[in-house]
Every structure is written in structure tokens, then in C-alpha cells.
Amino acid sequence: MDLLAALTPAQRRLLAAALVLVGVLVLAAPRLVHRGGPRALAPPLRAARTVRTAPRLVVDVAGAVRRPGLYRLATGARVDDAVAAAGGGTAHADLTAVNLAAPLSDGEQVLVPARGAAGTAGGSAGAAIVDLNSATAEQLDTLPGIGPSTAAKIVAYRQQHGAFHSLAELDAISGIGPAKLAELKGLVSPP
């Protein structure tokens, strides 16, 4: 206590104030660390993984639609979704000639014909081109050499295996051979 006795009253008050301040800091430190500490000391949050849910189908919509072109659609999309993505049919579109409920496949072309357009834009003056990937069994039945039974087989094959990419793929269906393929050439798409 000799040290305290040597201090002047002003120095004693200053020392007391300093000790009180140190005490307050010692008592308040855990609370300050608890409030700001965990946030400041916590590991940085991981950046959320950006999952790009890219559509899995790309289809070509052509013919009597408002905006023909390539469209990216979700897996499981139908012909109706592709036509809607292209802005819908034009005033001259014959949507009854297209199976709007048909499922789409990647790389498929959806062709919407114009009413009464039997062979326009580079086609022949014969019957309208039948799209193997969107035609109904009734529409397929109108083709030469294709009856109701074979038309049903074509639709079933398409539903099981996906879109046709060439006319030659029809050879996999029983009842269709080289002679029928030759008859269908120029009457169906894809060629």
C-alpha cells in the first residue's frame, strides 16, 4: 500500500476509474464476443450451387405458326407446347392436321400445315406431307400402303422409341418393307 499512499488524490481517482473500466470490459467481453464473435468467426457460407435446369428438348417448329424456329422445351413437352412456344398457329393454320397431344423428342420437327395447302413451298402438288412424328393413326392411314393396323404400329413404335429421324426407320415396323418405303418417299417427313 505504499504505492497508493504515494499517489495524489487525483491520481488515485484516475487509477480507480481505470480499474473500474478494466472490470467493466472484463465482465462485458463475453457478451461482446457472443454477439459479434460467432458471425465474425463463422466460416464463410458456401456459395449456392447454381443448378441450371436446361431444357432437354430442342424442336424445330415450322409451317403456319407465328414465329417458326428452334425452341428449347422441357422433357415431356407435347406438340401443343411447341406450337404455343412458336406463338400459336396463324389464321391459316390447320391445327386439326397436327396431333397436338403427341409427345416431343429431341431434334424433332413440328410442321403445322396451312388449310388447303396441298403442296406449297417447294412441295409437290399432291397430298400434304404427313409428319411421322406428330400424325395420328387416322392421318397415317391416309398414306398409300398403310392401313389402320400398320398406322397403329407406327404410333406405338413412335411412343416407345421416340421420334423418327428418317423414313428408313419405318423398316423396323413389321409390315413395312422396301416397297412400302419407296411408296412413302416424298409423302412423309422426315424424309
JOVEN-V134389 format. One record per pair of residues at least 6 apart in sequence whose C-alpha atoms are under 7 Angstrom apart, sorted by the first residue. I is the first residue (numbers start at 0). J is the second residue. D is the distance in Angstrom with one decimal. If there is no record, write none. Layout:
# JOVEN-V134389
i->I j->J d->D
i->I j->J d->D
This chain:
# JOVEN-V134389
i->54 j->71 d->5.8
i->54 j->72 d->5.2
i->54 j->73 d->4.6
i->54 j->74 d->6.8
i->55 j->72 d->6.6
i->55 j->73 d->5.6
i->55 j->74 d->5.5
i->56 j->71 d->5.5
i->56 j->72 d->5.1
i->56 j->73 d->6.0
i->56 j->74 d->6.0
i->56 j->104 d->6.5
i->56 j->105 d->4.4
i->57 j->69 d->6.6
i->57 j->70 d->5.5
i->57 j->71 d->4.5
i->57 j->72 d->6.3
i->57 j->105 d->5.3
i->57 j->106 d->5.6
i->58 j->69 d->5.6
i->58 j->70 d->5.4
i->58 j->71 d->6.5
i->58 j->105 d->6.2
i->58 j->106 d->5.2
i->58 j->107 d->5.1
i->58 j->108 d->5.7
i->59 j->68 d->5.6
i->59 j->69 d->4.5
i->59 j->70 d->6.4
i->59 j->107 d->6.3
i->59 j->108 d->4.5
i->59 j->109 d->6.1
i->60 j->67 d->5.3
i->60 j->68 d->5.4
i->60 j->69 d->6.3
i->60 j->81 d->6.7
i->60 j->82 d->6.9
i->60 j->85 d->6.8
i->60 j->108 d->5.8
i->60 j->109 d->4.8
i->60 j->110 d->6.1
i->61 j->67 d->4.9
i->61 j->68 d->6.5
i->61 j->109 d->6.1
i->61 j->110 d->4.9
i->61 j->111 d->6.3
i->62 j->110 d->5.3
i->62 j->111 d->4.8
i->62 j->112 d->5.6
i->63 j->88 d->5.8
i->63 j->89 d->5.5
i->63 j->91 d->6.7
i->63 j->92 d->5.0
i->63 j->111 d->5.3
i->63 j->112 d->5.7
i->63 j->113 d->5.5
i->64 j->85 d->6.2
i->64 j->86 d->6.6
i->64 j->87 d->5.6
i->64 j->88 d->4.2
i->64 j->89 d->5.1
i->64 j->111 d->6.8
i->65 j->85 d->6.1
i->65 j->86 d->5.1
i->65 j->87 d->6.1
i->65 j->88 d->6.1
i->65 j->89 d->5.6
i->66 j->85 d->4.8
i->66 j->86 d->5.8
i->67 j->85 d->5.9
i->75 j->102 d->6.5
i->75 j->103 d->6.9
i->76 j->102 d->6.1
i->76 j->103 d->5.9
i->77 j->99 d->6.7
i->77 j->100 d->5.7
i->77 j->101 d->5.5
i->77 j->102 d->4.3
i->77 j->103 d->5.3
i->78 j->99 d->4.8
i->78 j->100 d->6.0
i->78 j->101 d->5.6
i->78 j->102 d->6.2
i->78 j->103 d->6.1
i->78 j->109 d->7.0
i->79 j->99 d->4.5
i->79 j->100 d->6.4
i->82 j->88 d->6.8
i->91 j->113 d->5.2
i->91 j->114 d->5.7
i->92 j->111 d->6.5
i->92 j->112 d->5.9
i->92 j->113 d->4.4
i->92 j->114 d->5.8
i->93 j->111 d->6.8
i->93 j->112 d->5.6
i->93 j->113 d->5.2
i->93 j->114 d->4.8
i->94 j->111 d->6.6
i->97 j->111 d->6.5
i->97 j->133 d->6.2
i->97 j->134 d->6.0
i->98 j->133 d->5.3
i->98 j->134 d->5.6
i->98 j->135 d->5.8
i->101 j->133 d->5.8
i->104 j->161 d->5.9
i->104 j->162 d->5.4
i->107 j->162 d->6.4
i->110 j->130 d->7.0
i->117 j->124 d->6.1
i->117 j->125 d->6.2
i->117 j->126 d->5.3
i->117 j->127 d->4.7
i->118 j->124 d->4.7
i->118 j->125 d->6.1
i->118 j->126 d->6.7
i->118 j->127 d->5.8
i->128 j->186 d->5.0
i->128 j->187 d->5.1
i->128 j->188 d->6.6
i->129 j->186 d->6.3
i->129 j->187 d->4.6
i->129 j->188 d->6.2
i->130 j->187 d->5.6
i->130 j->188 d->4.8
i->130 j->189 d->6.8
i->131 j->163 d->6.7
i->131 j->187 d->6.4
i->131 j->188 d->6.0
i->131 j->189 d->7.0
i->132 j->162 d->5.5
i->132 j->163 d->6.2
i->136 j->147 d->6.9
i->136 j->150 d->4.9
i->136 j->151 d->5.6
i->136 j->154 d->6.4
i->139 j->145 d->6.8
i->139 j->150 d->5.4
i->140 j->146 d->5.0
i->140 j->147 d->5.5
i->140 j->150 d->5.6
i->143 j->182 d->6.8
i->144 j->179 d->6.3
i->149 j->174 d->6.9
i->152 j->172 d->6.9
i->153 j->172 d->7.0
i->164 j->189 d->6.0
i->165 j->189 d->5.1
i->165 j->190 d->5.4
i->166 j->189 d->6.1
i->166 j->190 d->5.2
i->169 j->175 d->6.7
i->170 j->176 d->5.6
i->184 j->190 d->6.8
